[in-house]
Amino acid sequence: MRAMRSDRAAGLSGVLAAVLLAAGCAGTPAVPASTTAEPVPASTDLRSPIAELALSMVGVPYRYGGADPHEGFDCSGLVYYTYAANGHAVPRTSQGQLNASRQIPLTLAIEGDLVFFRNQQNLSHVGIYLGDGRFVHAPSSGGAVSVASLDAPYYQRHLIAVGRLLP
């Protein structure tokens, strides 16, 4: 009887170990924030519609917490809306968007990538890169979605990261 319990316990332990191993493999692997390998060139096929839609939102009023072209956008709401409208789920906040993106050098940025800015020490703003040093963003209360240049002194001083959400 004792031998049968040992065999049953061993069998259950084996099943439990197999289940835990399978569960560990089923998770999504963590993506490092930066790698030493040469980045794979990104295709603009997925990004062009995102950049085009964001650009079509120029003139929509700024609204804190906004993520809708009828009510207005804040900066992360514009990113959230344009990606979602193109079938890509992204976090709603700029911090979540930064955390979800893979950081890349500005020299490798293409349309649809994200540019992140800080105010003092905190992340404060995000925009959608258009190429040629330009990005579209919902800048601030009283303003509207507009296009800006990374060459502007303010944005040069406050740029902290360029991120890629899509492969």
C-alpha positions in Angstrom: 0.0 0.0 0.0 2.8 2.3 0.9 4.5 1.6 -2.4 1.3 2.5 -4.3 1.1 5.8 -2.5 4.8 6.5 -3.4 4.1 5.7 -7.1 1.0 7.9 -7.1 2.9 10.8 -5.4 5.7 10.4 -7.9 3.2 10.4 -10.8 1.5 13.5 -9.4 4.8 15.2 -8.9 5.8 14.4 -12.5 2.5 15.8 -13.8 2.9 19.0 -11.7 6.5 19.5 -12.9 5.4 19.1 -16.5 2.5 21.6 -16.0 4.8 24.2 -14.4 7.4 23.8 -17.1 4.8 24.2 -19.8 3.3 27.3 -18.1 6.8 28.8 -17.8 7.3 28.4 -21.6 3.9 29.8 -22.4 4.7 33.3 -21.2 5.9 36.0 -23.4 9.7 36.5 -23.0 10.9 39.8 -21.7 12.3 42.1 -24.4 15.4 44.0 -23.2 15.2 47.8 -23.4 18.3 47.9 -25.4 20.5 45.3 -27.1 24.0 45.2 -28.4 23.0 43.4 -31.6 22.5 45.5 -34.7 18.8 46.5 -34.9 16.8 44.9 -37.8 15.6 47.5 -40.2 11.9 48.2 -39.7 9.4 48.2 -42.5 7.2 51.2 -43.0 4.3 49.1 -44.2 2.7 48.9 -40.7 3.8 52.4 -39.7 2.8 54.6 -42.6 -1.0 54.3 -41.9 -0.3 55.2 -38.3 1.7 58.3 -39.2 -0.8 59.3 -41.9 -3.8 59.0 -39.5 -1.9 61.0 -36.8 -1.1 63.7 -39.4 -4.8 63.8 -40.4 -5.6 64.8 -36.7 -3.7 68.1 -37.0 -6.0 70.8 -35.7 -8.0 68.6 -33.3 -8.1 70.4 -30.0 -6.0 69.3 -27.0 -8.0 67.7 -24.2 -6.5 66.3 -21.1 -7.3 62.6 -21.0 -8.7 62.7 -24.5 -8.3 59.9 -27.0 -10.9 60.7 -29.5 -10.9 63.0 -32.6 -14.4 64.3 -31.7 -13.6 65.3 -28.2 -9.9 66.0 -28.5 -6.5 64.4 -27.6 -3.8 64.5 -25.1 -0.4 63.4 -26.2 -0.7 59.7 -25.2 -4.3 59.6 -26.3 -3.2 60.5 -29.9 -0.7 57.6 -29.9 -3.3 55.3 -28.4 -6.0 56.3 -30.9 -3.8 56.1 -34.0 -2.4 52.7 -33.1 -5.8 51.3 -32.1 -7.4 52.5 -35.3 -4.8 50.6 -37.2 -5.3 47.4 -35.2 -2.5 47.6 -32.6 -3.2 47.6 -28.9 -0.9 49.9 -27.0 -0.9 51.2 -23.4 -2.9 54.4 -22.8 -0.4 56.4 -20.9 3.0 57.9 -22.1 4.8 56.0 -19.3 3.1 52.7 -20.4 4.0 53.5 -24.1 7.6 54.1 -23.1 7.7 50.9 -21.1 6.2 48.9 -24.0 8.5 50.3 -26.7 11.9 49.1 -27.6 14.3 52.0 -27.4 16.2 52.8 -30.6 18.7 55.5 -31.7 17.1 58.6 -33.3 19.2 57.9 -36.4 17.1 54.7 -36.9 13.7 56.3 -36.3 11.1 55.9 -39.0 7.5 57.1 -39.3 5.3 55.7 -36.7 8.0 55.4 -34.0 7.5 57.3 -30.8 9.5 60.2 -29.4 9.5 60.8 -25.7 10.2 64.0 -23.8 10.8 65.0 -20.2 10.1 68.0 -18.1 12.7 68.3 -15.4 13.2 64.7 -14.4 9.8 63.2 -15.4 8.5 61.8 -18.6 6.0 64.4 -19.7 5.2 64.1 -23.4 5.1 61.7 -26.4 4.7 62.2 -30.1 4.6 60.1 -33.3 7.6 60.5 -35.5 6.9 61.4 -39.2 10.5 61.3 -40.6 12.9 64.1 -41.5 13.1 65.2 -37.8 9.4 66.0 -37.6 6.7 64.6 -35.3 3.0 65.0 -34.7 1.7 65.6 -31.1 -1.0 67.0 -29.0 1.1 69.6 -27.2 -0.8 71.3 -24.3 -4.0 72.7 -23.0 -5.3 75.5 -25.2 -3.5 74.0 -28.2 -4.3 71.5 -30.9 -2.6 68.5 -32.5 0.3 69.9 -34.6 3.5 69.0 -36.3 6.8 70.0 -34.6 10.5 69.7 -35.4 13.0 67.9 -33.2 15.4 70.6 -34.3 13.6 73.1 -32.1 15.8 73.9 -29.1 13.1 72.9 -26.6 12.6 69.5 -28.1 16.4 69.0 -28.5 16.9 69.7 -24.8 14.0 67.5 -23.6 14.1 64.4 -25.9 14.8 61.4 -23.7 14.0 58.4 -25.9 12.8 57.1 -29.2 10.7 54.0 -29.0 9.5 51.4 -31.4 6.2 49.5 -30.7 6.0 47.5 -33.9 8.4 45.0 -35.4 
